[in-house]
């Protein structure tokens, strides 16, 4: 099937879904499971001249952490490496304003390392603040069980975001597991009249680092979300239902359909 024709079909099916019913110098303080360190950019990479700082942090498997870098002197970005020195996550503007913030759930305990750099070319000695906070683990994802199915195999999963759900950076979330074959296209549509819905899709690695494979906010018409997802690898994928704004609660309908294989 030509890519252009397939794209038209995906858009049409998306609209159909929408229409369905329904170093660091010292540790300064530790308060409420948060540790804050004051640091300076104090190293220069001999290969590219980049100014940076690096700090080791001890993390425990099975726990969940927020790692933030704030600065008034520069626009900070950070990378996180595992105990084998492999880069496993990075962020630039995930925090307030231009600050960086990562949500991370390690699968093994050990010494990880946060590397801080400036996006805007800060000078050596520029100050920053690194914060490590342990936060409540997220609930286990729900094995997807449809409430209804149409003749086109459109499956509907109802739910409600509420304050007792998992929470990431002030936004509540529910998660569903879908098994998707390699090369299969799954269509996901998230509709709500109570919240501004956001869809995110993760594999196992992305779930750990809170970095989705893909995400969408408003492609489903109005404030609704729509994703056409075609993985290269067969497996279980996590579909997260969340909101665009902090503290939003209310009912939603997640609809899923598998495109016929050509």
Number of C-alpha atoms within 10 A of each C-alpha: 7 6 8 9 9 11 13 11 13 18 16 12 17 22 16 12 23 21 12 12 8 14 16 18 10 10 13 10 11 13 8 8 10 15 16 19 18 18 22 21 22 16 16 13 9 8 6 7 9 16 20 24 21 19 17 16 12 10 23 14 11 13 17 21 22 17 23 24 30 22 18 12 14 19 21 27 24 25 18 24 17 18 15 9 11 11 15 15 20 18 19 20 16 17 16 10 9 18 21 24 25 25 22 23 23 18 14 13 14 16 16 19 20 22 18 26 25 22 14 11 12 18 16 15 16 17 18 24 18 21 18 20 18 18 19 12 14 17 12 11 13 13 12 16 13 14 10 12 14 9 6 10 12 17 19 24 17 16 13 18 23 17 15 8 16 19 21 17 15 13 19 24 24 21 24 19 20 18 12 19 15 12 13 18 19 19 20 25 29 30 29 19 13 13 21 22 27 25 27 22 24 22 19 13 16 17 18 19 20 18 21 19 15 13 17 18 21 16 18 23 15 11 18 21 26 30 24 19 18 16 16 11 12 13 15 15 20 24 24 21 23 27 21 17 15 13 15 19 20 14 14 22 19 25 24 23 21 17 17 9 7 5
